[in-house]
Amino acid sequence: MFTSKYVFETRSTRYMRYTRNVGFLILIFFIVYTLSCMFFIVVSEDENKISKEAFFKRPPDAIVVFTGDKGRIGYGLQKAREYNQPRIFITGVYSKNSVDTLLDLKESVNPPNPDMIEIDYLASNTVENVLSTLRYLRKNKGLKRILLVSHDYHIMRIKIIMNQLSSEKETYEFYYSGIETKYDNFRSLKILYKEVFKITRTWGFLMLWDPDVRSPLN
């Protein structure tokens, strides 16, 4: 396919061959890219099963919500009620919000205790979400079994960053719960396809990460 079939090739046949080869490579790239996207969803489904089994009899010590898309905070509060109100840490909250504004107490049959909720305003990306989470856990001793909440497409990237930035000396047990996304609209598909680029960029960033940066969190 990639080489000429003729000893003497005309300009038109050369152009057709180049076009065919480029089209074939684009198709292969699209297939690989799509399979990578589907892998994110499979990882999230597996992590959901693991977390359900882990917390079947004993709830998590804390639930951490990574903001960035709609529905995550509500999902985290739902999990808190499901597990009988463990601590909740919400990272990456918009500066104008507070615990009171995040809780819809009027529509909640069993509203969570605001005293059990702590929010972080500083994080603006997933790496900073992870750093804020580790800072929170190191400040609040005794929290070991942690449930991290986000959307399904985001879980794999969170897990990679958390594994890289957490200290080997620490004994935290991280579990993950991803909100199931309906990929029947352009917005959701666009977010999913962008995640492949984001996770590739994250790998490159973590390869250059200086472990000494962790020291201020200790």
Contacts in CASP RR format, 6 or more apart in sequence:
PFRMAT RR
TARGET T0000
AUTHOR 0000-0000-0000
METHOD contacts of the structure
MODEL  1
MFTSKYVFETRSTRYMRYTRNVGFLILIFFIVYTLSCMFFIVVSEDENKI
SKEAFFKRPPDAIVVFTGDKGRIGYGLQKAREYNQPRIFITGVYSKNSVD
TLLDLKESVNPPNPDMIEIDYLASNTVENVLSTLRYLRKNKGLKRILLVS
HDYHIMRIKIIMNQLSSEKETYEFYYSGIETKYDNFRSLKILYKEVFKIT
RTWGFLMLWDPDVRSPLN
1 20 0 8 1.000
1 21 0 8 1.000
1 24 0 8 1.000
2 17 0 8 1.000
2 21 0 8 1.000
4 13 0 8 1.000
4 14 0 8 1.000
4 17 0 8 1.000
6 13 0 8 1.000
9 17 0 8 1.000
33 193 0 8 1.000
33 196 0 8 1.000
36 196 0 8 1.000
37 153 0 8 1.000
37 192 0 8 1.000
37 193 0 8 1.000
37 195 0 8 1.000
37 196 0 8 1.000
39 156 0 8 1.000
40 152 0 8 1.000
40 153 0 8 1.000
40 155 0 8 1.000
40 156 0 8 1.000
40 192 0 8 1.000
40 195 0 8 1.000
40 199 0 8 1.000
41 152 0 8 1.000
41 153 0 8 1.000
43 155 0 8 1.000
43 156 0 8 1.000
43 159 0 8 1.000
44 152 0 8 1.000
44 153 0 8 1.000
44 155 0 8 1.000
44 156 0 8 1.000
44 176 0 8 1.000
44 178 0 8 1.000
45 152 0 8 1.000
47 155 0 8 1.000
47 159 0 8 1.000
47 175 0 8 1.000
47 176 0 8 1.000
47 177 0 8 1.000
47 178 0 8 1.000
48 176 0 8 1.000
48 177 0 8 1.000
48 178 0 8 1.000
50 175 0 8 1.000
50 176 0 8 1.000
51 147 0 8 1.000
51 175 0 8 1.000
51 176 0 8 1.000
51 177 0 8 1.000
54 145 0 8 1.000
54 173 0 8 1.000
54 175 0 8 1.000
55 83 0 8 1.000
55 145 0 8 1.000
55 147 0 8 1.000
55 175 0 8 1.000
58 145 0 8 1.000
59 83 0 8 1.000
59 84 0 8 1.000
59 86 0 8 1.000
60 83 0 8 1.000
60 86 0 8 1.000
60 145 0 8 1.000
60 146 0 8 1.000
60 147 0 8 1.000
60 175 0 8 1.000
61 86 0 8 1.000
61 87 0 8 1.000
61 142 0 8 1.000
61 143 0 8 1.000
61 144 0 8 1.000
61 145 0 8 1.000
61 146 0 8 1.000
62 86 0 8 1.000
62 87 0 8 1.000
62 88 0 8 1.000
62 89 0 8 1.000
62 137 0 8 1.000
62 140 0 8 1.000
62 143 0 8 1.000
62 145 0 8 1.000
62 146 0 8 1.000
62 147 0 8 1.000
63 76 0 8 1.000
63 79 0 8 1.000
63 80 0 8 1.000
63 83 0 8 1.000
63 86 0 8 1.000
63 87 0 8 1.000
63 88 0 8 1.000
63 89 0 8 1.000
63 146 0 8 1.000
63 147 0 8 1.000
63 149 0 8 1.000
64 88 0 8 1.000
64 89 0 8 1.000
64 90 0 8 1.000
64 91 0 8 1.000
64 133 0 8 1.000
64 136 0 8 1.000
64 146 0 8 1.000
64 147 0 8 1.000
64 148 0 8 1.000
64 149 0 8 1.000
65 72 0 8 1.000
65 73 0 8 1.000
65 75 0 8 1.000
65 76 0 8 1.000
65 88 0 8 1.000
65 89 0 8 1.000
65 90 0 8 1.000
65 91 0 8 1.000
65 149 0 8 1.000
65 150 0 8 1.000
66 72 0 8 1.000
66 91 0 8 1.000
66 92 0 8 1.000
66 126 0 8 1.000
66 129 0 8 1.000
66 148 0 8 1.000
66 149 0 8 1.000
66 150 0 8 1.000
66 154 0 8 1.000
66 158 0 8 1.000
67 73 0 8 1.000
67 90 0 8 1.000
67 91 0 8 1.000
67 92 0 8 1.000
67 93 0 8 1.000
67 94 0 8 1.000
67 129 0 8 1.000
68 92 0 8 1.000
69 150 0 8 1.000
69 151 0 8 1.000
69 154 0 8 1.000
69 191 0 8 1.000
71 179 0 8 1.000
72 149 0 8 1.000
72 150 0 8 1.000
72 151 0 8 1.000
72 179 0 8 1.000
73 90 0 8 1.000
73 102 0 8 1.000
75 149 0 8 1.000
75 177 0 8 1.000
75 178 0 8 1.000
75 179 0 8 1.000
76 88 0 8 1.000
76 149 0 8 1.000
77 88 0 8 1.000
77 103 0 8 1.000
77 108 0 8 1.000
77 112 0 8 1.000
79 147 0 8 1.000
79 149 0 8 1.000
79 177 0 8 1.000
80 86 0 8 1.000
80 88 0 8 1.000
80 112 0 8 1.000
80 116 0 8 1.000
81 110 0 8 1.000
81 112 0 8 1.000
83 147 0 8 1.000
85 112 0 8 1.000
85 113 0 8 1.000
85 116 0 8 1.000
86 116 0 8 1.000
86 147 0 8 1.000
87 116 0 8 1.000
87 117 0 8 1.000
87 118 0 8 1.000
87 140 0 8 1.000
87 143 0 8 1.000
88 112 0 8 1.000
88 116 0 8 1.000
88 117 0 8 1.000
88 118 0 8 1.000
89 117 0 8 1.000
89 118 0 8 1.000
89 119 0 8 1.000
89 120 0 8 1.000
89 133 0 8 1.000
89 136 0 8 1.000
90 102 0 8 1.000
90 117 0 8 1.000
90 118 0 8 1.000
90 119 0 8 1.000
90 120 0 8 1.000
91 119 0 8 1.000
91 120 0 8 1.000
91 123 0 8 1.000
91 128 0 8 1.000
91 129 0 8 1.000
91 132 0 8 1.000
91 133 0 8 1.000
91 136 0 8 1.000
92 119 0 8 1.000
92 120 0 8 1.000
92 121 0 8 1.000
92 122 0 8 1.000
92 123 0 8 1.000
92 124 0 8 1.000
92 128 0 8 1.000
92 129 0 8 1.000
92 132 0 8 1.000
93 102 0 8 1.000
93 119 0 8 1.000
93 120 0 8 1.000
93 121 0 8 1.000
94 121 0 8 1.000
95 121 0 8 1.000
97 119 0 8 1.000
98 119 0 8 1.000
99 114 0 8 1.000
99 117 0 8 1.000
99 119 0 8 1.000
100 114 0 8 1.000
102 117 0 8 1.000
102 119 0 8 1.000
103 111 0 8 1.000
103 112 0 8 1.000
103 114 0 8 1.000
103 117 0 8 1.000
105 111 0 8 1.000
118 136 0 8 1.000
120 132 0 8 1.000
120 136 0 8 1.000
122 128 0 8 1.000
122 132 0 8 1.000
123 129 0 8 1.000
123 131 0 8 1.000
123 132 0 8 1.000
126 154 0 8 1.000
126 157 0 8 1.000
126 158 0 8 1.000
126 161 0 8 1.000
126 202 0 8 1.000
127 161 0 8 1.000
127 165 0 8 1.000
127 202 0 8 1.000
127 205 0 8 1.000
129 158 0 8 1.000
130 158 0 8 1.000
130 161 0 8 1.000
130 162 0 8 1.000
130 165 0 8 1.000
131 165 0 8 1.000
131 217 0 8 1.000
133 146 0 8 1.000
133 148 0 8 1.000
133 162 0 8 1.000
134 165 0 8 1.000
134 166 0 8 1.000
134 214 0 8 1.000
134 217 0 8 1.000
135 217 0 8 1.000
137 143 0 8 1.000
137 146 0 8 1.000
137 172 0 8 1.000
138 217 0 8 1.000
138 218 0 8 1.000
143 172 0 8 1.000
144 171 0 8 1.000
144 172 0 8 1.000
144 173 0 8 1.000
145 173 0 8 1.000
145 175 0 8 1.000
146 172 0 8 1.000
146 173 0 8 1.000
146 174 0 8 1.000
146 175 0 8 1.000
147 175 0 8 1.000
147 176 0 8 1.000
147 177 0 8 1.000
148 155 0 8 1.000
148 158 0 8 1.000
148 162 0 8 1.000
148 174 0 8 1.000
148 175 0 8 1.000
148 176 0 8 1.000
148 177 0 8 1.000
149 176 0 8 1.000
149 177 0 8 1.000
149 178 0 8 1.000
149 179 0 8 1.000
150 158 0 8 1.000
150 176 0 8 1.000
150 178 0 8 1.000
150 179 0 8 1.000
151 178 0 8 1.000
151 179 0 8 1.000
151 181 0 8 1.000
152 178 0 8 1.000
152 179 0 8 1.000
152 180 0 8 1.000
152 181 0 8 1.000
153 181 0 8 1.000
153 191 0 8 1.000
153 192 0 8 1.000
153 195 0 8 1.000
154 178 0 8 1.000
154 195 0 8 1.000
155 176 0 8 1.000
155 178 0 8 1.000
156 199 0 8 1.000
157 195 0 8 1.000
157 198 0 8 1.000
157 199 0 8 1.000
157 202 0 8 1.000
158 176 0 8 1.000
159 174 0 8 1.000
159 176 0 8 1.000
160 199 0 8 1.000
160 202 0 8 1.000
160 203 0 8 1.000
160 206 0 8 1.000
161 202 0 8 1.000
161 206 0 8 1.000
162 174 0 8 1.000
164 206 0 8 1.000
164 209 0 8 1.000
165 209 0 8 1.000
165 214 0 8 1.000
166 172 0 8 1.000
166 174 0 8 1.000
167 214 0 8 1.000
167 218 0 8 1.000
181 188 0 8 1.000
181 191 0 8 1.000
181 192 0 8 1.000
182 188 0 8 1.000
183 189 0 8 1.000
183 192 0 8 1.000
END
